[in-house]
């Protein structure tokens, strides 16, 4: 079933803000959007709503297809949970080894970090962006989803990011 507009709207809002942070803080980034990530040994795979290589960006330059024997999992995956999914996705992300998962349900952005036992625990901070105040980041996501003109919100977000101490 094709994604609903509200799902796509939220994913582009969160993803666009992530990309501005990486750009303004000069963090190397490789965007893979909703590319398929699969591990044959665990028979698990999925397409995140958005995903990024940040710490491992240099290891996936030129990657055309994900091969878990060669490539690390994305450093950050984003899931928009506005519509219900029929398959539990966190265990698949854990099986792939995605260290950081952001889930947004239309109201709250939750940061989940992969533990050694293969489970995710909530966190108030993002290891990918440790100096980013996530509560304020979430407010900009809400502004992007409001009736406010988006270009103005993006400019305000960029200005806010520039005013924060760079990592």
Secondary structure, DSSP 8 states (H G I E B T S, - for coil): ----HHHHHHHHHHHHHHHHHHHHTT---EE-TT-EEEETTTTEEEE-SEEEESTTGGGSTT-SS--TTTS---SEEEEE-SS--SS--HHHHHHHT-SEEEEE-SS-EEEEEE-TTS-EEEESS-STTTT--HHHHHHHHHHHHSSS-HHHHHHHHHHHHHHS---
